[in-house]
Each structure stands twice: as C-alpha cells, then as structure tokens.
Amino acid sequence: MSGGVNSAVEADDELLGGIARGNQRAFETLYRRFESRIFRYVSGLLKDTTVAEEVTCEVFFDLWRNATTFRGESAVSTWIFSIARHKALSALRKKAPPHESEDVIERLPGEGSDPEKTAAASDLRGKVRQALDLLSPEHREVLELSLYHDLSYEEIAGIAGAPVNTVKTRAFYARQEMKKILRSMGIEQA
C-alpha cells in the first residue's frame, strides 16, 4: 500500500518488529514518533509533569522489553497508548498527584506574532484546559485522545478497554459538557 496513514501504520509495525529483534535505531525512530504524544496524553491524565515524564519513560522501557509480545490485534499506536494508559492509571493509584495548571495543549493554529492575538490564544488554551479538567476522567480521556492525538473511536476503545459504542457515547456527552463549561466561561464558539 502506498500513501499517508497506511504507510505510517505499516512503518510502525516494521519498527516494532525491528525493536523485537533488538534494533536500537528502530526503537529511536518509534520513540521520536510517539514520545511527545504519549507525554501529552499522560500529562492530561496525571496533571503532574514530573510524574508524566517518569511514566513516559516507563512506557518506552516496557515497549523495548515487550515488543515481542505485540500480537498485531490493534495498531501499534493503540498498543502504545494502552501501555501509557495502564501506567498512568497505576501512577494515579499510587498517589494523588498535586494539581498543576499547566499548558500541555499544543499552540492553536493561526497564531502570529501579534501580542494581542497571542495573549487571546493563550487565554483560550487556558480556558480549554480548565474545561477539560472539569470533565469526568472518562470524558476527558476520550476528548484528549480523539482531538489532540487524532485517534479513531475504535483505537480509543482498544486503549480504554471499552466498547466502541461506549466511546462514541462518552465523546458525545463530553462535547456537550465542554460546550456548557466553555459557555459558562464566556466562550460562545465552542
């Protein structure tokens, strides 16, 4: 197959196969491809960048050690996010991390060097993060995985260990709740 997503998926499979054979270059490539996405994901769950950094390292350590256990029943990205979810939930169970209001959301597109626009976009990112923080963990997880990590409902279902229809329902209610929260913050175009 040629082209975009399918080539990336095939490349991920090939890289994981290389990792299973001990190929360090394949590991480095897969690490560069997923590290920032995994860090943002676990940061959103943990609300603690220090713990998120530790969890991200653990995810890739496990990936290196357990690459031979990947059965190909899901996309490599789904498998990696599942490891990250498991590690993050384990870290949450170990201790209740202090809440840090950090901006882990990527910069919004269209920001220029205009200080007024930059300040407005920064304020909007902060409000979106606050709104996400007010959602239930299940709703927040679905929105972050779908919007910020561009995962399909099927992939999210694999990560969350929930049926696809449950993920779709969570996404619907999460969007409705986000709209209400953002409106209460004075943001009408949610």
C-alpha positions as CSV (number, residue, x, y, z in Angstrom):
1,M,0.0,0.0,0.0
2,S,1.1,3.5,-0.6
3,G,0.2,6.8,1.0
4,G,-0.3,8.5,4.3
5,V,-1.8,6.8,7.2
6,N,-1.5,3.2,5.9
7,S,2.2,3.7,5.3
8,A,2.7,5.1,8.7
9,V,0.9,2.1,10.3
10,E,3.0,-0.3,8.2
11,A,6.1,1.6,9.2
12,D,5.1,1.4,12.9
13,D,4.6,-2.4,12.5
14,E,8.0,-2.7,10.9
15,L,9.7,-0.6,13.5
16,L,8.1,-2.7,16.3
17,G,9.4,-5.8,14.6
18,G,12.8,-4.3,14.5
19,I,12.6,-3.4,18.2
20,A,11.6,-7.0,18.9
21,R,14.8,-8.1,17.2
22,G,16.9,-5.6,19.3
23,N,17.3,-2.9,16.7
24,Q,18.1,0.3,18.6
25,R,17.6,2.5,15.6
26,A,14.0,1.3,15.1
27,F,13.4,2.0,18.8
28,E,14.8,5.5,18.5
29,T,12.6,6.2,15.4
30,L,9.4,4.9,17.2
31,Y,10.4,6.9,20.3
32,R,10.7,10.1,18.3
33,R,7.4,9.4,16.6
34,F,5.4,8.8,19.8
35,E,7.2,10.4,22.8
36,S,5.6,13.8,22.7
37,R,2.1,12.4,22.0
38,I,2.4,10.0,24.9
39,F,3.8,12.7,27.2
40,R,0.8,15.0,26.4
41,Y,-1.6,12.2,26.9
42,V,-0.3,11.1,30.3
43,S,0.2,14.7,31.4
44,G,-3.5,15.2,30.8
45,L,-4.4,12.2,32.9
46,L,-1.9,12.9,35.7
47,K,-1.8,16.7,36.0
48,D,1.9,16.4,37.1
49,T,4.7,16.8,34.5
50,T,7.3,15.2,36.7
51,V,5.2,12.0,37.1
52,A,4.2,12.2,33.4
53,E,7.9,12.3,32.4
54,E,8.5,9.2,34.5
55,V,5.5,7.4,33.1
56,T,6.5,8.3,29.6
57,C,10.0,6.7,30.2
58,E,8.3,3.6,31.7
59,V,6.1,3.3,28.6
60,F,9.1,3.2,26.3
61,F,11.1,1.0,28.6
62,D,8.2,-1.5,28.5
63,L,7.9,-1.1,24.8
64,W,11.6,-2.1,24.4
65,R,11.3,-5.0,26.8
66,N,7.9,-6.3,25.5
67,A,8.0,-5.6,21.8
68,T,7.9,-9.4,21.1
69,T,4.6,-9.7,22.9
70,F,2.8,-7.4,20.4
71,R,0.2,-9.7,18.6
72,G,-0.9,-7.2,15.9
73,E,-4.5,-7.3,17.1
74,S,-4.5,-3.5,17.1
75,A,-2.5,-0.7,15.6
76,V,0.9,-0.1,17.1
77,S,-0.2,3.3,18.2
78,T,-3.2,1.8,20.1
79,W,-0.9,-0.7,21.8
80,I,1.5,2.1,22.9
81,F,-1.4,4.3,24.1
82,S,-2.8,1.3,26.0
83,I,0.5,0.8,27.8
84,A,0.6,4.6,28.6
85,R,-3.0,4.5,30.0
86,H,-2.2,1.5,32.2
87,K,1.0,3.1,33.5
88,A,-0.8,6.5,34.1
89,L,-3.7,4.9,36.0
90,S,-1.2,2.9,38.1
91,A,0.6,6.1,38.9
92,L,-2.7,7.7,39.9
93,R,-3.5,4.8,42.2
94,K,-0.1,5.1,43.9
95,K,-0.7,8.7,45.0
96,A,-2.9,11.6,44.4
97,P,-0.7,14.0,42.4
98,P,-0.9,17.7,43.1
99,H,-2.9,19.6,40.6
100,E,-0.8,21.8,38.3
101,S,-2.5,24.1,35.9
102,E,0.0,23.6,33.0
103,D,-0.4,24.4,29.4
104,V,0.2,21.0,27.8
105,I,-2.1,21.7,24.8
106,E,-0.3,22.5,21.6
107,R,-0.4,26.0,20.2
108,L,-3.5,26.8,18.4
109,P,-3.1,27.2,14.6
110,G,-3.1,30.7,13.2
111,E,-1.3,32.4,16.0
112,G,1.0,35.1,14.7
113,S,3.5,37.4,16.3
114,D,0.6,39.8,17.2
115,P,0.9,40.1,21.0
116,E,-2.9,40.7,21.3
117,K,-3.7,37.6,19.4
118,T,-1.1,35.6,21.2
119,A,-2.5,36.6,24.6
120,A,-6.0,35.8,23.5
121,A,-5.0,32.4,22.2
122,S,-3.1,31.7,25.4
123,D,-6.2,32.7,27.4
124,L,-8.3,30.4,25.2
125,R,-5.9,27.5,25.7
126,G,-6.0,28.0,29.4
127,K,-9.8,28.0,29.5
128,V,-10.0,24.9,27.3
129,R,-7.6,23.1,29.7
130,Q,-9.7,24.3,32.7
131,A,-12.8,23.0,31.0
132,L,-11.2,19.6,30.2
133,D,-10.1,19.4,33.8
134,L,-13.7,19.7,34.9
135,L,-14.9,16.7,32.9
136,S,-15.0,13.3,34.3
137,P,-11.9,11.2,33.7
138,E,-13.6,9.1,31.1
139,H,-14.9,12.1,29.1
140,R,-11.6,13.9,29.3
141,E,-9.7,10.9,28.1
142,V,-12.0,10.4,25.1
143,L,-11.7,14.0,24.0
144,E,-8.0,14.2,24.5
145,L,-7.4,11.0,22.6
146,S,-9.7,12.0,19.7
147,L,-8.9,15.7,19.4
148,Y,-5.3,16.0,20.4
149,H,-4.0,12.6,19.4
150,D,-6.2,12.1,16.4
151,L,-7.2,8.6,17.3
152,S,-10.3,6.9,16.0
153,Y,-13.1,5.7,18.2
154,E,-12.0,2.1,17.5
155,E,-8.5,2.9,18.7
156,I,-9.8,4.7,21.8
157,A,-12.0,1.7,22.6
158,G,-8.9,-0.5,22.4
159,I,-7.0,1.8,24.7
160,A,-9.8,2.3,27.2
161,G,-10.9,-1.3,27.1
162,A,-14.5,-0.2,26.4
163,P,-16.9,-1.0,23.5
164,V,-16.8,1.4,20.5
165,N,-20.4,2.5,21.2
166,T,-19.5,3.4,24.8
167,V,-16.6,5.5,23.5
168,K,-18.9,7.2,21.0
169,T,-21.5,7.9,23.8
170,R,-18.7,9.3,26.0
171,A,-17.5,11.5,23.2
172,F,-21.0,12.9,22.6
173,Y,-21.6,13.7,26.2
174,A,-18.1,15.1,26.7
175,R,-18.6,17.5,23.8
176,Q,-21.9,18.6,25.2
177,E,-20.4,19.2,28.6
178,M,-17.4,21.0,27.2
179,K,-19.8,23.4,25.3
180,K,-21.7,24.1,28.6
181,I,-18.5,24.7,30.6
182,L,-17.0,26.9,27.9
183,R,-20.2,29.0,27.6
184,S,-20.1,29.5,31.4
185,M,-16.6,30.8,30.9
186,G,-17.8,33.3,28.3
187,I,-16.8,31.4,25.2
188,E,-19.7,31.0,22.9
189,Q,-18.0,29.5,19.8
190,A,-17.1,26.1,21.4
